[in-house]
Amino acid sequence: MKKIIYFIILLCLIFGSNNYKDLGQLAIITNIGIEKEDNDYIVTFQEVIPSLSNNKVEKKYHYYINRSNDLVHAFNSLSDDITKDIYLEHLENIIIKTKDKKTIYELHKVIRSDLDNFNIILSDSNLKKVMDYRKNYKYVNAVIKDNTTLRTIKKNQLEKKQSKIPIIKLEKNRLLFYKYIKIGEKYE
């Protein structure tokens, strides 16, 4: 009987959980910026790097940027460039600087379908500055009354309904929500 118990313990030790990831091995992406400049997509990942200092969690941010004429290629190249495992479960916003609605509909090609519960936001301002202005995201997320997640946009598209996308801008060192547009409408 003892041999069986030892054998079971040995098996548990050998084939135990291998799902453990050290926090230092993960690139926790909180925001993604997508710009369309000429015919190229510029994709920016904002990684949050939490650290403990004086019993408080401090957050530092690191940015990864890639450019390609294809959105999928820009995402894949960026994923290949990052040495850590990309963790998108904390993704809050995808901020898009473009007037091209196809960019919104192409997101399903680069984001897994189970991770589509983040806000889609448009901006005319410099995306790196908008993404860096992180202290106001809770404000922006609270102000956006209509559900503007990718999941809702896809559902509205299937039901032939129009989706409203919020637009934010940086003005006088403040991040402001100032209006919604329907997908497909031009905005200034």
C-alpha positions in Angstrom: 0.0 0.0 0.0 2.9 2.4 0.8 4.4 1.8 -2.6 1.1 2.8 -4.3 0.9 6.0 -2.2 4.6 6.8 -3.0 4.0 6.1 -6.7 0.9 8.4 -6.7 2.9 11.2 -5.0 5.7 10.7 -7.4 3.3 11.0 -10.4 1.8 14.2 -9.0 5.3 15.7 -8.6 6.3 14.7 -12.1 3.1 15.6 -13.9 2.0 18.5 -11.7 0.7 21.8 -13.0 2.9 23.3 -15.7 0.5 26.3 -16.2 2.4 28.5 -13.7 3.8 31.7 -15.3 6.0 34.1 -13.5 4.7 37.7 -13.8 8.0 38.7 -15.3 7.3 36.3 -18.2 4.1 38.0 -19.2 3.6 41.1 -21.2 0.2 42.4 -19.7 -1.3 44.5 -22.5 -3.8 47.1 -21.3 -4.3 49.2 -24.4 -3.6 48.8 -28.0 -3.3 51.7 -30.5 -3.9 51.4 -34.2 -3.1 54.2 -36.7 -3.5 54.1 -40.4 -1.0 56.3 -42.1 -1.0 56.3 -45.9 -1.5 52.6 -46.6 0.4 51.4 -43.4 -0.9 50.3 -40.1 1.0 51.4 -37.0 0.2 49.1 -34.1 1.2 50.1 -30.5 0.9 47.7 -27.5 1.0 49.3 -24.0 2.4 46.9 -21.5 1.8 47.5 -17.8 4.6 46.5 -15.5 3.5 46.3 -11.9 6.0 46.5 -9.1 5.8 46.5 -5.4 7.3 49.6 -3.7 6.7 50.5 0.0 3.8 48.1 0.1 2.1 49.8 -2.8 1.7 48.5 -6.3 3.3 51.0 -8.8 2.7 50.7 -12.5 5.2 51.4 -15.2 4.5 51.2 -18.8 6.4 50.0 -21.8 5.4 50.5 -25.5 6.0 48.1 -28.4 5.4 49.6 -31.9 5.3 48.0 -35.3 4.4 49.1 -38.8 3.1 47.1 -41.8 0.7 47.5 -44.7 -1.4 44.7 -43.3 -3.0 44.8 -39.9 -2.6 41.0 -39.3 1.0 41.2 -40.2 1.6 44.2 -38.0 0.1 42.3 -35.0 1.9 39.1 -35.8 5.3 40.8 -36.2 4.8 42.7 -33.0 3.9 39.5 -31.2 7.1 37.9 -32.6 9.2 40.9 -31.4 8.0 40.7 -27.8 10.1 38.1 -25.9 7.4 37.7 -23.2 4.1 35.8 -23.5 1.5 38.3 -24.5 -1.4 38.4 -22.0 -4.5 40.2 -23.4 -7.0 39.2 -20.6 -6.6 42.7 -19.1 -7.1 44.6 -22.4 -9.3 47.6 -21.7 -9.3 49.6 -24.9 -8.3 49.6 -28.5 -7.8 53.2 -29.6 -8.0 53.7 -33.3 -6.7 56.8 -35.1 -8.3 56.3 -38.5 -11.5 57.2 -40.4 -11.5 53.8 -42.1 -14.3 51.6 -40.6 -12.7 48.5 -42.1 -10.1 48.7 -39.3 -12.8 48.0 -36.7 -14.1 45.1 -38.7 -10.7 43.6 -39.2 -10.0 43.3 -35.4 -11.6 39.9 -35.3 -8.6 38.7 -37.4 -6.1 39.6 -34.7 -8.0 39.3 -31.4 -9.3 35.9 -30.2 -13.1 35.7 -30.1 -13.1 35.0 -26.3 -11.2 38.3 -25.7 -13.7 40.7 -27.4 -14.9 42.5 -24.3 -12.9 45.7 -24.6 -13.9 49.2 -25.7 -13.3 50.5 -29.2 -12.4 54.2 -29.1 -11.5 56.6 -31.8 -9.1 59.5 -31.4 -7.6 62.2 -33.6 -4.8 62.9 -31.1 -1.4 61.3 -31.0 -2.1 57.8 -29.9 1.1 57.3 -27.8 0.2 60.5 -25.9 -3.4 59.3 -25.5 -2.3 55.9 -24.3 0.3 57.4 -21.9 -2.4 59.6 -20.4 -3.6 56.6 -18.4 -5.0 58.2 -15.3 -8.2 59.2 -17.2 -9.1 55.9 -18.7 -11.4 55.1 -15.8 -13.2 58.4 -16.6 -13.5 57.5 -20.3 -14.7 54.0 -19.6 -17.3 55.4 -17.1 -18.5 58.1 -19.4 -19.1 55.8 -22.4 -22.7 54.9 -21.7 -23.4 52.8 -24.8 -21.6 49.5 -24.8 -18.9 49.9 -27.4 -17.1 46.6 -27.0 -16.0 44.6 -30.0 -18.5 41.9 -29.0 -21.4 44.5 -29.2 -20.2 45.8 -32.5 -20.1 42.3 -34.0 -23.5 41.6 -32.6 -24.9 44.8 -34.1 -23.3 44.0 -37.4 -25.1 40.6 -37.5 -28.4 42.2 -36.6 -27.9 45.0 -39.2 -27.8 47.7 -36.5 -25.4 50.6 -36.5 -22.9 50.9 -33.7 -21.8 54.1 -32.1 -18.1 54.6 -31.4 -16.9 57.2 -28.9 -14.2 59.8 -29.9 -11.7 61.0 -27.3 -9.0 63.7 -27.6 -6.3 65.3 -25.6 -7.0 68.9 -24.9 -5.1 71.1 -22.4 -3.5 68.0 -20.9 -6.8 66.4 -20.3 -8.3 63.3 -22.0 -11.8 64.2 -23.0 -14.7 62.2 -24.5 -16.6 64.6 -26.8 -19.0 62.7 -29.1 -20.1 59.4 -30.6 -20.1 58.6 -34.3 -21.9 55.8 -36.1 -19.6 53.5 -37.9 -19.3 54.7 -41.4 -19.9 58.4 -40.7 -17.1 60.8 -41.4 -15.9 62.9 -38.5 -13.7 65.8 -38.1 
